[in-house]
Amino acid sequence: MTEAHAAFRGSIPQNYDRFLGPAFFEPYALALVRRLGATACNAVLEVACGTGILTRHLRTKLPEATRLVATDLNEAMFACAKRKFRPAENVEWKEADASALPFPDRSFEAVVCQFGLMFVPDKEAAIREAYRVLVLDGVLLFSVWDSIEHNPVAQLAHTTVATFFENDPPSFYETPFGFHDTALIRGLLQKAGFRQIEFELVKLSCRSESAADFATGLVRGNPIAAAIEESGRVDIETVVRAVAKKIGENFGEKPVQSTMQALVWRARR
């Protein structure tokens, strides 16, 4: 992908949050918070916080005194996330690269990341940085999508968009659904020094109020929108309608009901 076709900007963060958040990301945010559980945390770092979906649940569930730091590189996503919090709530916002975190060694009891590691170019560095900023016995908890074949709504959107392009269809979906090799991930964690490494294959239901809403999120709620518009080959609303039609035919018009699958990893420093 070009940089332009990988950027969450313009109206993308709002569409992502509104139309994909409830369907894809809220259920897994709750799953991550439950898995963090009773871990004693004076300080928690969230990496690649996006529009703050997991951040919101962390702040609600963690003790008020727990320091919560949320990082991302995307200013537009940050702006969307901050609107979910009152000024007095204990959340620190920091623009930061996951592969070069601006924090001292052993600063946090937990590092969490929901569906962000797939977008980091240097994943080895990001995992090494998570290890560095964790205290001894600290926890790294993160989720990544399983392959697109196990995520049928996303696969349907990907294949439908491709039908409008004879050559070089937009490839955005290959990134979020392209980092699921468990041997590779375990190897990166081991190389960084992590121990007690485990993962769970988590299959959940996903639900959207309508096929039209889901299609809007799947097309206008991620950088594939920029690739479609810049190609000049097809009007983006034509693509949205086509995706909505396919979703309705396969998973229902109102509401949409399907499944999704991800890998949730946990490791200790």
N, C-alpha and C positions, 0 to 999 in steps of 0.2 A: 504494500500500500504506500502511496505517497503520503507525506505529512498531512496534506489537506484532507485526504480521505480517511485519516485516522483520528481527526480532531473532533472532540465533542464541544461544539460552539454554536453560536447563534441560538436558534430555537430548539436545538437538539436536546440540551439538558432538561428543559421543561417537558418535552414530549417523552423522553426517556423516563422521567420521574412519574409523570401522570399516567402513562399508558403501559409501560413495562414494569414499573416499580411494584404495583400490587400483584401482578401476575407472576413475575419471575423472582423478584428480589426480596420482597417482604417475607415470604415463607422461609427462604434460606437465611435471612437475617435473624429471624427467631430461632432457627436451628443452631446458628453459631452462638448466639447468646446463651442458649441452654447448655451448649457444650463447654462454654467458658465456665458456667456453673459457679461453684463455690470457691474458685481460685482466688486466693487472697491477693488483692491488687491495690496497691497504693497509687500505681500509675499504669495506664493502658495506652498503647499507641495503636491507632488505626492507620493503615497504609492504604492509599488509593481510595479515599472515602467517597468519591463521586458526589452524588447528590444527597449524601447524608442519611441514607436509608438505614444502614447498620448503625451509624453514629447515633441516630435518634433512639434506637432500641438499647444501645449500650448505655447512653446517658440515663435512660429511664430505669434500667435494671441495676446499674452499679450504685454503690453508696454515693451519696452526694459529695463526700469528701474525696472520693477517688479522682485523681487527676486524669482527664481524658484529653488526649492530643489527637487531632484528626489532620491527616496530611493528604495532599493531592497536588498534581502539577497543573491542573486545568482550572483556570480562573473562573470560567463560566459555570463549571460544576460546583465549585466552592460557593459561588454566589447563590446558587439554588439551594445548597445544603444549609447555609447560614440562616436562611429565612425560616427554617424549622425550629429555631431555638430562640428563647428569650435572651436578652443581653446578660441577664444575671446568671444564666446557667453556666456550669463549670465545664466549658469546652474551649480548648485552645486550638486555633486554626493556624496551620503552618503550610505554606507552599514548599513542597519538598519532593525530591527525586527518590523513589524507593531504593535505588541502587547507590545512593550517596546521602544517607540520612544525616541531618544536621543536629545530632544529639550525642551526648557523651556516652561512653561505654557503660553498660549495665544501668540504664536509666529506667527500665520498665519491667514490670512483672509479667506483662502479656503484650504480644504484638498480634493484631488480628487484621485480616484482609479478606474482603468478600469480592470475588470475581474481578480482582485487579491485577494479579500476578501475570495473567496471560498477556497483558498489554505492555509489560516491562521488557524492553529489548534485552537487557542483561539480567536474566533471571538468576544466574549464579551469584552475581553481585548483590541482588536484592535479598536473597536468602542469607548470604553472608552478613549483610548489614543487619538483618533482623536478629541474627545470632549475636552480633556485637552489642546491640543496645539492650538485650535482655539480661536480667540478673541471673545468677546461677540458679538453676531449677525453674527458670521462667518458661512460659508457654508460648509457642507459635501456633496460631490457629488460623487456617485459611481454607477457602473453597475455590475450586476451579470447575468449569463445566466438563462433563463427560463428552464423548464425541457427539457430533451433531446428529448422528443416526439414532441416538438415545434421547434426542430433544426434538420431537416431531414437528412442533409448531415452527421453531426456528429453521429446521430443515426445509419445511414447506415454503417459508418466506424466501430462503436462499435460492431454491430451485425455481421458484416463480419469477423472482427478479431476473434470474439468468436467462429466461426465455425471451426477454426484450433485447438481448445483446447477442449478435451472431458471433462476435469475437470479444475476448477480454471482458467478461462480465465482472461486475464489482465483486471483490473478494473479501470484503470486510468480515463476513461471518467465519472465515477460516481462522481468524485470530482468536476470538473468544472461545471457539470450540476446538482449538488446535493444541491445547496443552493438557493432555490427559494420560500421557504415558506414565504409568505408575512406577515402573522401574527407573525411568529418567528422573522423576520427581524425588523418589526415595534416594537416588544417588546424589542429587544436589544437596539434599538435607544432610546426608551422611558426610559429604565432603566438607560442608560448613561446620560440622561438629555436633549436630543435633543427635539426640538419643531418644529412646522410647518413641520411635516414629510409628505412627499408625494412621490409617485412613479408613473412611467409611464411605461406601457407595450409597448415596442418599437419593432415593426416588420420591418425589412429591407430586401432588396434583398442582396444576396451574389453571387459573381461571381468569377470564376477562369478561367484562360486562357485555361486550359485543365483538363480533368479528371486525367491524369497522374500527373500533378502538384499538384492538390488538394490531391490526394492520398498520394503523397510524404510528404506533410505537415501533413496530418492526421495520418500518421504512423511514419514518421521519424522526425516530428517536435514537438514531445512531449514525455514524459517519457514512453509511451507505447512501444517505440522502444527498450528500455532497457529490459523491461519485455519479449518481444518476443525473443530477441537475447539470453538472459540468460536462457530462457526455453529450448533452443536447440531442440525444437519440429518441427520448421519450419523455412525455410530461409526467412529472412525479405523481400527480394525482391519478393518472391512469394506472401506474404501478400499485399505488395504494389500493385502488378498487380491485385490481386483479388479485392481490394478496388477500384482501378481505373475502372475495368470492371463494377462493380456494379454502380458506380457513372455515368459512361457513359450511361449505360442502363436506368437509372432513371432520369438523369438531363442533359444529353448531353455530347458529347465528347469534342468539341471545339466550343465555350466556354461552361463552366458549369454555369447553372443558377438555383438558388434555393432561399430559404428564410431562415431567422434566426430570433430569438426572444429573447429579453433580458428585464430585469427590470432595469430601471434607477431611482435611489433614490436621493432625495434631502432633506436635513434637516438643521435646524439652531440651533446654540448653544444658 
